[in-house]
Every structure is written in C-alpha cells, then in structure tokens.
Amino acid sequence: MKNIEEKKPVLSCVILFAICGAARIIEYFVIKTDETIFAENFLHKAFGIAILAIVLHSRGNTWKSIGFIKGKTVSGILKGFLLGGGCFLVAWFMECLMLYQTNQNVSLDFYISGFTLNGEAIRHDGSLFLLLCIVLNVVNVWMEEGVFRGLFMKILAEKLSFIRAVLLIAFLFGIWHLVMPLRDYVQGNISFAGALIMGIGYIVLAGIMSAKWSLLYKMTGALWMGLGDHLFNNVIVTNLLHVISNGEADRMQIIQIMIGQMLSFSIIMICYRKIWKTV
C-alpha cells in the first residue's frame, strides 16, 4: 500500500475510500444501526478510525501529522462552533422570517432528529439521546475529518496541487453521502428521479462543506476548527434545533442549511484568498 501511495496517491485514496465505503454500505443496508436505540450509523465510522490508525502506523505517521495537533484542540473547536453558530443565526433568522410571512406563525423546538433532503425525520427526546447524539457524532466527525481532510490531503499533497486535492476530496466526500438517497430509493421511499435529485444535492452540499473544511485546515494548520464546524452542523443544525410552523417541523431546512453553509463557505473563501493570494 505504501508503494501505491508514493506512485499513485489518487489510486491509494480511492482504495481507502472504497474500503470505508463498503463498511458504510453494509451498515446502512444490513446492520441499520440508525434504526436502533443509537439512532445513528456510527459503526462504519469507528471502522474508519481503525483503518486510519492502521494506515498512519504503516506510514510511520502520527495523528499530529494529519492535523490533530495538541494545544489547539479546545480553541480550534470553539472557533468552529463560533463560525457555524454565527452563520446559522443568519440562516435561522431568514428561515423564520420566510415562514412567518407565509404562515404568520413560527417557533423553535429542541429534540434529536436525523436529517435527509426529503425532510423525513424521527423525533427522539431525553438526555440519553442527546448524549448519544453528541458522543456518536464526535466519532463521526473524527473519522471524516481524519480520513478525508487529514489523511487524504497528506497523501495527495505529494503529487497534486492543493486546489486539485481539495476538489478531489470534495468529490469523494460528496459520493460518500450518496448512500442515503440510494437507500431511500431501494426501500421504495422515493422515486428514481427523486433519488437522482437528492443525490446531486448531497454531492453539491457535501462538496461545498468539504472544500470549506479543507481550507480551514490549510489556514489554521490543524483539523480542529473544521471539526468544530462539522460537529456544530451534525449536532445542532441537522439534529437538535428545529423550526416549527403550522405544526410542521423543518419544512425549509434544506434552504436554511444551504444559506448557512454557503455563507460560511464564502467567509472562509474570502479569508483564504486574502491570506493565500499566491496559491
């Protein structure tokens, strides 16, 4: 594997992606951990962390070498939360304003729920689900940031320019999320056309988010700020805080998420261009 990484870094990333992707498909279609008390598919992420640890050991690398730098953890994560919180305050305000103008009523509710582009969600109340949501999403974002932005970036940087690496990683991260509309289609919840539209939506949205987190890694030299923003998105935006209007939750959630993510991406892109004008 080490020889493949040195000679064909893109191929090595694709192989690692396929291994982790196979575990993801098995969990989504066979194990279905999200349909249990855990309400989250996290086993393939734990598997991905194990694969990441094995690859790092085989390469003679450390966790620090891919962005998990000690001393910047708390401040980096808090900055990521601040970035996400600031941008999504704008997004939530715009969503609430649009819903109020349409229905003359809007409110906020707090409960644990998964997110899909077709708006279907299951409500989970109680401190146990909140704790599970936080812990399991820490596992989720650790794996995704470590593999996609950390390891893949390190491997690809040996042969590709930074921008090309960012684009390739964004594409792979988008493909990574296709399992969700694919499962909805296989289970008969949506049509082929609906799955195609949602698939494109996932690729675009996940790709934008991946590019933003790659830029944050480049600018800060660590994964923590991107991990914090990623965690804010997974826990608060898509799971915990819900906008209610006419008794219906999250009817415009995808619009809210696109606004929040595009705003934060634009801010990071502007900062990146100012800092790295020659890149």
ABEGO torsion letter per residue (X at the ends): XAAAAAABAAAAAAAAAAAAAAAAAAAAAAAGAAABAAGBBAAAAAAAAAAAAAAAAAAGBBAAAAGBBBGAAAAAAAAAAAAAAAAAAAAAAAAAAAAAAAAGBBBBBBBBBBBBAAGBBBBBBEAAAAAAAAAAAAAAAAAAAAAAAAAAAAAAAAABBAAAAAAAAAAAAAAAAAAAAAAAAAAGABBAAAAAAAAAAAAAAAAAAAAAAAAAAAAAGBAAAAAAAAAAAAAAAAAABBBBBGGBBGAAAAAAAAAAAAAAAAAAAAAAAAABAAX
